[in-house]
Amino acid sequence: MPTSWRVMLNPHLWKQDKYEEDFASRPEVRCLAQSKGNCHMISCPKKGDTASFVLKGKIVMRGVVESDGFEHGTAHQEHSCNDGALRLHATTPQFAWIRIEEVGLSENICPTGRRTWAKMPV
């Protein structure tokens, strides 16, 4: 059974408005490299899991994990919607590929901590 993940986006380091504009006009951005973050993870996302992206206490987009676990590399550091020179969560050279399927959402979610990746509350 697929796991549902909550992925936190930092409003100071991610331009969601720009991503939503690009999503409509540039289909290539629909596959997003999402950083692992710096926290140790006992379980990791797997291919077919769902990911809900949270920004300022709202789910703003959803997608499906395309990679099995985290990959090594820097693709997550190179997206045009990243902002700021110092993004500590993105320094770890690990990321997962997510195929974004829905944008423009504004669904409330209970506070779930600050980790980049966490399982969705039941």
C-alpha positions as CSV (number, residue, x, y, z in Angstrom):
1,M,0.0,0.0,0.0
2,P,1.4,3.4,-0.9
3,T,2.5,5.8,1.8
4,S,1.3,9.4,1.9
5,W,4.0,11.9,2.6
6,R,3.9,15.5,3.7
7,V,6.7,17.6,2.2
8,M,7.4,21.0,3.7
9,L,8.2,24.0,1.4
10,N,10.0,27.0,2.9
11,P,8.1,30.2,1.8
12,H,11.4,32.1,1.9
13,L,13.2,29.7,-0.4
14,W,10.5,28.4,-2.8
15,K,8.5,30.5,-5.3
16,Q,5.2,28.6,-5.5
17,D,3.5,31.3,-7.6
18,K,6.2,31.0,-10.2
19,Y,6.1,27.2,-10.1
20,E,2.3,27.3,-10.8
21,E,2.8,29.6,-13.7
22,D,5.6,27.3,-15.1
23,F,3.4,24.2,-14.5
24,A,0.8,25.5,-16.9
25,S,3.2,26.7,-19.6
26,R,6.2,24.4,-19.3
27,P,5.3,20.7,-18.9
28,E,9.0,19.7,-18.2
29,V,8.8,21.3,-14.7
30,R,6.0,18.8,-13.7
31,C,8.7,16.3,-12.7
32,L,10.2,18.0,-9.6
33,A,13.4,17.0,-7.7
34,Q,12.6,17.4,-4.0
35,S,15.4,17.6,-1.5
36,K,15.7,15.0,1.2
37,G,16.5,17.5,3.9
38,N,19.0,17.0,6.7
39,C,17.0,14.8,9.0
40,H,17.8,11.1,9.4
41,M,14.9,9.0,8.0
42,I,14.1,5.5,9.1
43,S,11.6,5.0,6.2
44,C,11.9,6.7,2.8
45,P,9.5,7.4,0.0
46,K,9.1,4.7,-2.6
47,K,7.9,4.8,-6.2
48,G,4.1,5.1,-6.2
49,D,3.8,6.9,-2.9
50,T,1.9,10.2,-2.8
51,A,3.4,13.5,-1.7
52,S,1.5,16.5,-0.5
53,F,3.5,19.8,-0.5
54,V,2.8,22.1,2.4
55,L,3.4,25.9,2.3
56,K,2.4,28.2,5.2
57,G,0.1,25.6,6.7
58,K,-1.7,24.7,3.5
59,I,-1.4,21.8,1.0
60,V,-0.6,23.7,-2.2
61,M,0.2,20.8,-4.6
62,R,0.3,17.0,-4.8
63,G,2.3,14.5,-6.8
64,V,3.4,10.9,-7.0
65,V,6.9,9.7,-6.1
66,E,8.7,8.5,-9.3
67,S,12.0,7.4,-7.7
68,D,12.5,4.5,-5.4
69,G,14.0,6.2,-2.4
70,F,16.4,9.1,-2.7
71,E,18.9,9.5,-5.5
72,H,22.3,11.1,-5.2
73,G,22.9,14.3,-7.1
74,T,22.2,18.0,-7.2
75,A,19.1,18.3,-9.4
76,H,17.1,19.6,-6.4
77,Q,19.5,22.6,-6.1
78,E,19.0,23.7,-9.7
79,H,15.3,24.5,-10.1
80,S,14.4,27.9,-11.3
81,C,11.8,28.4,-8.5
82,N,14.5,28.0,-5.8
83,D,15.3,31.3,-4.1
84,G,18.2,32.4,-2.0
85,A,21.9,31.5,-2.1
86,L,21.9,29.5,1.2
87,R,19.4,26.7,1.3
88,L,20.6,24.4,4.1
89,H,17.9,21.7,3.5
90,A,19.2,21.3,0.0
91,T,22.9,20.9,0.9
92,T,22.6,17.1,1.3
93,P,23.1,15.7,-2.2
94,Q,20.0,13.6,-2.1
95,F,16.6,14.1,-3.6
96,A,13.4,12.2,-4.8
97,W,11.7,12.7,-8.2
98,I,8.1,13.7,-7.8
99,R,5.6,13.9,-10.7
100,I,3.4,16.8,-9.8
101,E,-0.2,16.2,-10.7
102,E,-2.2,19.0,-8.9
103,V,-1.3,22.6,-8.2
104,G,-3.3,25.6,-7.0
105,L,-4.6,23.8,-3.9
106,S,-5.3,25.5,-0.6
107,E,-6.2,22.7,1.8
108,N,-5.7,23.2,5.5
109,I,-3.5,20.7,7.3
110,C,-2.8,20.2,11.0
111,P,0.7,21.3,12.1
112,T,3.1,18.3,11.6
113,G,6.6,19.7,12.4
114,R,9.4,21.1,10.4
115,R,11.0,18.1,8.8
116,T,11.2,18.2,5.0
117,W,9.6,14.8,4.7
118,A,7.1,13.2,7.1
119,K,4.4,10.7,6.8
120,M,1.0,12.3,6.6
121,P,-1.0,12.2,9.9
122,V,-3.7,9.5,9.9
